[in-house]
């Protein structure tokens, strides 16, 4: 699927400051310290977005309404391995608001409104879970999540009934469908209907919602979900516009390359946009936050069964010293039997 084209540097060169929520305050606005159990993190505004951020602050005396965010969905795909929990990370273009390295995901399309065959919690039940008043909006997010996961990795959370999943589908046929879906030449509901498959919504676990900061020109309202790799399915990177295979692989959440300061993944991808850049410079704040949570869990079952609150995160533009930062406060709690630690 295609994204709008923001500044090509957008989504790059993130870093972060992290401390317990009772620590330093923003120099722009003195706010009371957050309660125990919350963690405040500051991520610098990318250099390419500094002008837009400062222009937004300069107009604070006569504020303008922020642009309406575009609906999007992301899936944190996970699996267990002998070396611990792994998650799928893939390379995206410099145009993507999800960053150069991210979990599978993207924006909703008009075709996601078509109602596919459905198994698992109903769209109405999903609306109640996600806090939507309209079941169509909830269905749109779930469909977008399943479709984007398939486009990016080839993993398809669908099957002929509520107990089965797609297995042994012809690889060339699935690759062709992924490209058609990504190009907008095929609707996801139509793709499933041709094969008698339905969406397995029961295999998704909601994680939280991220809404872009007000100053951004291209804003997104993104629901994050988690899913385990189904038995019998394989993940492969999405091919690029010229047929080349983009980078993507299973990354152990405790691998050295998963550390924010490591340049390992950037070197491994080997492009001019990634070499020498740490993971914190390739991944957005949302990706970094969910990665840090994965690093504190004990496995797929524990992570997916964790009874977490569904929080909405909206980074706030603040000043700290001479810099501009995105201020995010997250729930600092153990997930799935992990040990909570300040990060």
N, C-alpha and C positions, 0 to 999 in steps of 0.2 A: 504494500500500500504506500501511497505517496504522502509526504508531509508538506506543509507550507515551507517556504525557504527563508528562514531567518538568517541572521548573520552567521557565516560558516564557522565562526569561533564559538558560537553559543553552545553551552553545555560542556565546554572544555575547561581544563585547568582549574577544577574545583580543588579546594583543600578544606581543612576544617580546624576549628579550635573546639575543644571539648572540655567541659568541667561540670562538676556537680551543680545542680540548679541553684544552690545557695551561693554560688560564686559571683564573679564579676558581673556588673550590670552594664547594659548598653549605655554609651555616652550620649545617645540621642534621646532616650526616654528612660527615666528612672522608674522601674517597675518593681513591685514587691517580689521577693524571692519566691521561686516556685516551691510547692510542698515537697517534702521528702518523697523519694520514689520517682521523681522526674529528673530528666537530664537535659541540660541546655547545650545546644551545639551551634556554632557559628561557621558558616561556609562563605568564603569570599565571593563576591559578585565577579564573574569572569570579566577580564579586561574588555572584551568586545561589548559587554552590556553596561559598562561603567557610565557611558554618556547617557543612556536611556534611564539608568537608575538615578543619576544626579538630576536629570531634567525632571523626573517625577518628584524628587524631593524639593526642587526649586519651585514647583508649582503647588506645594502643600498649602499655601495660603488660600489658593483658589483651586481646590482639588477637582480633577476630572474623574468621571466614572471609569473603572478599569474595563478593559475589553472582556466580552463574554467568553468564558473558557470553553474549549472544545472537549467533548467527551472522549475518554480513552480508557484502555484497560491493559494491564500488565500481569503476566503470570510468572511467579517465582517457582520454577520447575526444580524439583529436588529428587535425590535418590541416595540410598545408603551404599557404602562401599567398604572394603576391608580397611581403608584408611580414614573412615569417617564420612560425615555428610558431605555431599557434593551438590552443587547447583550449576545450572547451565547459564553461561554468559556468552554473549555474541557481540560481534562488531556491527556498528551501525554507521550510516553516512554522517558526515559533519553537519548535515541539515537537520538531524533528528534532535528534538528537544529531550529525548531520553538519554542523551550522552553518546559518546563513541563506544563505550562498553556498557552493556545493560542486560537486564533480563528480557525475555521475549515480550513484545507488546507493541501497541500503537493506537492510533485514534479510531473511533467508530466511523462507519460509513453508512450512507443511506440504505445500502443493501442489508445491513445488520438488523433493520427493522422487520424484515421478512421473517415470519414465524416458522421455525423448523420443527420437525418431530422432536419431542422433548421427553427426557427421562430424569427422574430425581426431583428435588424441590421445585415447585412450580414458579413461574415468574412472579406471581403474587406473593408467594413466600419469600422469594428473593428480595422483592421490594420492601417487605417488612424488615428483613435482615439488614439491608443496605440503607434503609431510611428514606426510600423514595416513595412518593405518593402515587406514582404512575408505574404500573407493572411493565409497561412498554419500555420505559427507561431502564428498569432493572434487567429486562430480557436483553436489551441492546448491549449492556455492559457484559453480561455473561457470554452472549454470542461473540462479541468482539474479542473477549479473552480467549475463547476456544479457537476462534479463527486465527487470531494473531499467533497463538502458540503453534498451530499447525503450519502456518506460513513460515515462521522463523526456524522451526526445528523438525517439522515432519511428524511431531507427536500429536495424535488426534484423540481427543476425549469424546469419542462418539462410538456408537455401536448399534446393532439391530434391536436390542431390547435393554431392559434396565439392569441386566446382569452380565452383559457381554460388551466386549470392546472390539474394535477393528483389529484384525490380525492378518498378517501375510498378504496385505494388499500389494499389487504390483508396484515396484519402486518407481518405474518410469511413469506410470499413470499418476501416482501420488505427486511426483515432482512436477509434472505438467499442471496438475490441479493447483499446487502451491503457487506456481507462477501466474496462472490465470486469476487466482484470487488476489494476489498481490497487485496485479495490474488493473484490477477492477473489471476484468472481462467475464467473471463468473461470480454469482452470488453464493454465499455459503449455504443458505437454505436449499438452493437449487442443487448444489454439489452433493449435499447429504441426501436429498430426496431421490436423486437418480440411483442411489445405491441402497436405499431403504434403511439409512442410518439416522439416528437421532442424537442430539446433544446429551451427554452424560453430565448434567449440572451437579450431580452429587459428588463428583470428583474434584470440585473446586472448593477451596476454603478461603473466605474473605480475610484480608489482612489489614486493610486500612485505605484511606483516601488521601490523595495529595492534590492540592489546588495551587496552581502557579501564583507567584507573587504578583501583586497588582500592577507593578510597573512594566511587566513583560508585554511585548508587542503580540507575541503568540502565546496564549495562555491555554492550559490544559487542566481538566478536571479528571483525574486518573484514579480508578479503583485498582488496587493491587490484590491479587489472589495468589494462593499457593496450590500446587498439585504435585503428586508423586508421579514419577515415570511409570507408565503402565507396563505390566509384564508382557513381553512379546513385542514391544515396540522399540524402535531405535531412533536416536536423534541425530540429525545431520544439519549442518549450516545451510542457510538459504543461499542460493546462487545469486551473484551480482547481476547488474544490468547487462553485462557482456558475457554472461554464462560462467564467469569465474566464481569459485567458491569463497565466500566471505569467511573470516575467522569466526570460530565458535567452538566451544568445548566444555566438558564438565570440569569444573574447578572445585577442588577441595576447599571448603570454607576455612580450613586451618592451614592451607598451603602458604608458604611465604609470599607467593605472588598475590594472595588475597589481602595482604596488609596494605593499608592506605598509602604508605610511603614507598611501597615496592614499585619498581619500574619493570618488573618481570613480564607482566602481561603486555605492556606497551612494546617491549622489545620482541616478544613472541609474535605479536601481530605484524610488526615490522613495517608499518607504513610511516610516511613522513609526519602524519598527524599524531602518532602514538609513541614513536621511539624516544626514549629518555624521559617520558612523562609518567609520573606515578599513577597508580590506580585512582587516587583521590583527584587527579587531574583529568581522568577519562570518564569517570562515573559521576552522575548527578548526586545531590544530597540524598534523594529518596533511595537510590540504589545503595549508597553507602550505609544508610541507616538500616535497611533490611539485611544487608550483608552482615552488619555487626550483630544483628539479632540472630541470624543463622549460626554465627560463631559461638553462640551461647546455648545451643540446644544439643540434645543427645542423639538425634536421629529423626527419620521421616515420621514415624508414628507419633513420637513425642511432639514434634513441631506441628503436625496437622491436628493433633487432638488438644493442643493447648487452648484453654478457655480465655483468650485474650479480648480485651475491649477493642471495639472498632473505632479508632480515633481518626479524626480529620486533621490533616496537617496542612497548614498554609504558611509557608515561610514569610517572615516579616522583614522588610528592608530596614536595616538599622545602620547607624554609624558606630564605629568602635575605633577610637584614635583618629587617624586620618583615613581609615579604610571604610569601605562599604561591605556589609555582610548580610547574608540571609540567616535569620535567627529562627531556629526550630527547637521546640521543646518536645521531647519524646518520653514515653513511659519507660522507665528503666526497671524492667522486671524480668525475672527469669522466664524463659519460654521452653516448655517441654522438658522440665527437669534440669535445665541448665542453672548455672550460678551467675547471678547478676553482678556485674562489675562496672564501675565507671569507665567509659571509653572516651 
